Amino acid sequence: MKKLLRFIYVIAGNLYRAWMIPTMGYYAKHPEKYSEEFRYKYDQHVINLMKKTGRIKTIAHGVENLPQEGGYVMFANHQGKYDALGIMHTHEKPCSVVMDDARSHGPLVKQFIDLVQGKRLKLHDLRQASGIIKEVTNEVKNGRKFIIFPSGGYKHRNGNYVDEFKPGCFKSAMRAKAPIVPVAIVDSWKVFDLWSLRKIVTHVFYLKPIVYDEYKKMKSVEVSKIVYDRICSAVAEAEAGNEDMAVLQ
């Protein structure tokens, strides 16, 4: 329960806005009426309300590293429930997310995922996972942007430890021949894991993308290691206070 202190505080502080949850559900069910841009902006609006209530500030670094055209996949370390929200808050163009199915059906989480037409991945269902990889591949080819957490989950350990990545998570981007954008998340775990309501500052580092020509002869294991090493290095630089060096990874 201690880990949920700020989450409960945010929910309680926004009870008078509870009408927004069915509104999110309605928008999500009618993409023919509400564009991807509209639905994404509404997601960002709700995130901003949560951040204000929860005394959360998220700073983006290296936004200039994001590709200007076409689809791409952002691969980030995973620390907790706020990670995807922190990226979406700082990512101007509409993007979606691939999420563990088991974690995606909770109140508010479901509406966030549905609004951006996120993908629910059943970690122990290989056939379903293969289908999701194909869907992401095709949508990235058509210009969509995705967030993937290649560790496949996270453990509450109160720190910026980077869990090992699963190489298979990179296949969708590689098959789409799309840019791979490493994203280093720092101090995101503090949002819902600290037994405190004091102001929290989290950081999102968009690192230099790895384009197809750089990885076309590599296997997913090699790509995974490169992304993992860059994210680990960026997190270490950020923890040391070298934020400018972190985005150079």
N, C-alpha and C positions, 0 to 999 in steps of 0.2 A: 504493500500500500504506500510506503514511503516514496517509492519510485514514481507514483502516480500523483504526487502532491500538486505539481504545477499543472498537470493535465486536468485534474479535477477543478483546480482554481480557474483555469481557462474556460472550461465548460460551464461552471457556475456563473462566471462573470459574463457569459454570453447567452444565458437562458432566455432572456427577453428577445434574442434573435433566433430562437429555435425554429422559427418559420423558414429560415434559410435552408435548413436541411431538406425538407420536401421540395423546396424550390430548386435546389441543386439536382435532386433526383428527377424532377420534371425536365429540366434543361438537358440532362444526360440522356433521357429517353427520346428526345426529339431533336437529333442532330440535323434533321432535314429543315428545321425551323431556326436553329441556333448554330451559328458557325463555330468551327474549331477555335477561332480567335476569341469569339464572344465567351465560349465556355471556359477557355483558359484564363481570360481576364477575370471571370467570376471566381474561379479557383484562387487566383492571386488576391482578389479582394477579400475572400474569407481568410486566407493565410495572413494577410495584413491585420485583420481584426484580431486574430488569435495572437499574433506577435505583440500587438499593442497591449492586450489584456495580460498576456503572460510576461511582459517586460523582457522581450526577446529582441535582440538586434543581430542581424546577419549581414556580414560584409563580404562582398564579392571581389575577387582579385583575378586578373587575367581574362576579363570578359573579351578583350580584344583578340584572344586566341581562338575564339569560337568561329568556325567556318561561316562565311557570310551567305553561302548558297547551298542548296541541296540538303539531303538528309544526312544525319550522323548519329552516332551512339556515344553517350557519355557513360563511362565506367567509373564508379566511385566506391570508396571504402564505406562500410556500413557501421553506424554506431547506435541507431535507435529510430524511434518513430518520427523524429523531426527531419531526418536526412533529406528525403525527397521534397519536403516542403521548403527546406532551405534552398535547394537547387531551383525549384520552380519559382520561388520568390525573386531570385536573382537572374533567372534566365528569361530574357525579354520575349523571345519567340515561343510559340506554343510547343510544348514537348510532352511526351507521355512517359509512362514508367512500366517496367516489368516487375511484378511483385509476387511474393510467396502467397499462393491462394489462401493458405490457412490464416494469414494475417490481414487479409484484404476485405473481410466482411463485417468488421466492427462498425459501430455507429460513427458517422462522419468520415471514417477511412473509406468506406464503400462509396460514398458520394464523391469524394475527391478522386478516386480511381475511375469511377464511371464517367465523370465529367470530361476527363482527358482520354477516354477510351483506352484505359490501361490494360495490360495483359496480366492475367492471373496464371501463374506457373505452379503446377502441382509437382513439387520437388521429387516425389517418389513414383511418378507416373511417366515413364520414358516416352511412351507414345504421345501423350498430351504435351510433354515438353518439346518433343520434336516438332509438333504442330505449331507451337508458339514461336519457335525459332524461325520456321518458315514464314509465319505471319509477319514477324518483326522484319525479317529480311526483305519481304516484298514491300512493306510500308516504308522502310528506310529508302529503298530504291525509288519510291515515289515522292521522296522529299520529307518524310516525317522524321522527327527527332525523338530519341528515347533515352531514358535513364535506366541503367542496369547496375545492380549491386552484385558483382561477381563472387563475393564471398558466400552468397546464398542465404545469408542471415547475419545475426549479430549476437554477441553475448554481452550481458551487462557486467562490466568490469571497471567502470569509472576511470576511463582513460582513452587515449587516442591510439591504442594498439590497432594495427591493421591486420585483420584476419586473412588467412591464405585465400587466394582466388581459385575458382573452378574454371579451367581452360575452356570447357565447353560453352561457357557463357559468351565467349567472343565469336562464336561461329556465325551468328546472325549478321554482325557488322562485317565480318570477313567475306561472307557469301554475297553481301550487298556491295562489296568493294567500296565501302563508305569510310570516311574519316573516323578514327577512334580517338575520342577526347578523354584523357585521364582527368578525373576530378578528385581533388583531395579535400576531404571534409575534416575540419578541426573544431573540437569542443562542442560538437553537436550533441554528444552524449549528455552534456550538462543540463540540457533543456528539461528532460523528464526523469533523469536519474539522480539529480541532486535533491537532498531533503532541504530545500530552500526556495524562497520566492524572490531572492535578490536578482537584480538585472543580470542577464546572461548575454554574452557576445559570442556568436559563432562565426566561422569563416568558411567560405567556399572558394577553392582555388581551381580555376580552369587552366589546365596545363596545355602545353603545345600539342596540337593534334598529331596523330600518326596517320599519314595518308596511305592509300592503297599501294602506291609504288614502293613505299618503305617496307611494307609487310607482306607483299604478294608472294614471296618465296618462303615465307615462314609458316610454321605450324602454330596452331592455337596455343600450345604450351609455351612456345617462345614469345608470342605476343603477350600472353598473360603475365609472364615474368617481367617483360619490359614495363608494362603498365603498373604492375605491382611495385617494382623497384622505384619507379618515378613517383608514385603516390607516397610510398614510405619516405623517400628523400624529401618530398615537399612537406609532409607532416613534420618531419624532424626539423627542417628549416623554420617552419612556422612556430613550432614550440620554442625554438631558440630565439625567436623574435626577428628572424630574417625573412620577412614577408616578401620583399622584392626578389630574393633569391628563390623562394618557393615556387613562384610562377614561371621560373626559367627552366624548371625540370622537364 
